[in-house]
Amino acid sequence: MMMNSNDPSISSRDVAVSVSGLVVDYGKLRAVDNISFEARAGQVTVVIGPNGAGKTSAIEVCAGVRRATSGTVRVLGLDPQSDRRRLNTQMSVMLQDGGVYPGAKVMEVTRHYCNLYGNKTDAAELLTSVDLMAKQKSSWRRLSGGEKQRLSLALALAAKPNVAFLDEPTSGVDIFGRDLIRALVRRLATEGCAVILATHELDEAQRVADHVLMFNRGSLIADAPLSELRARSGGDQNLEEIFRAAIETSAKETRR
């Protein structure tokens, strides 16, 4: 599964996603409050935070499926709204709602996605990579929750992306499926893809993260390599402990 070659200027460690002053409002509710960050090629940037922290809203704006209230977002140097057609062949999106027609057959929908991108992705190879060849004749509605997640990931990877937005890719997936997804995510990054992965599973995040973005109440309370976050804590804390401490510090600062 190779990285898209449509843009030869993209190389490992280049800034693939740049966000500046992003604000997302839903009526009077501010879901994302003036955040800025970067995600680089060849790295897994993990986005963590409690429910309602703004993770999904930020990812949806970056992926071009939601408009920002204000701020600037660039993906591979392009605007995800106005340049969406140019980005479609270089970017993949896996949101929490798979968006697959319930009656669609696994192999048929996978072939359809592969044909959409025209990059000679092999549907059988893609399904094998997520261990779903045995389910190729099944419909979406007959898949288990974990199987749906794995198929959604396969469809997202049909683009051979330079940038991949993955929202809760291991939700409802058993331990073996998580191992498989984790290996695919690391492989994507190794091949030069910028992976932006949102998750509630902090143990899972620690296993795949190169860089960590911590959200809380719409704000970005930490933005650093995982190795740096662990070094700051003395090197003996796991990501969950680091995250809890960051939330507590943020709450104290808010009360001042």
Secondary structure, DSSP 8 states (H G I E B T S, - for coil): -----S-TT--TTSEEEEEEEEEEEETTEEEEEEEEEEEETT-EEEEE--TTSSHHHHHHHHTTSS--SEEEEEETTB-TTTTHHHHTTTEEEE-SS----TT-BHHHHHHHHHHHHTS---HHHHHHHTT-GGGTTSBGGGS-HHHHHHHHHHHHHTT--SEEEEESTTTT--HHHHHHHHHHHHHHHHTT-EEEEE-S-HHHHHHH-SEEEEEETTEEEEEEEHHHHHHHTTS---HHHHHHHHHHHHHHHHH-
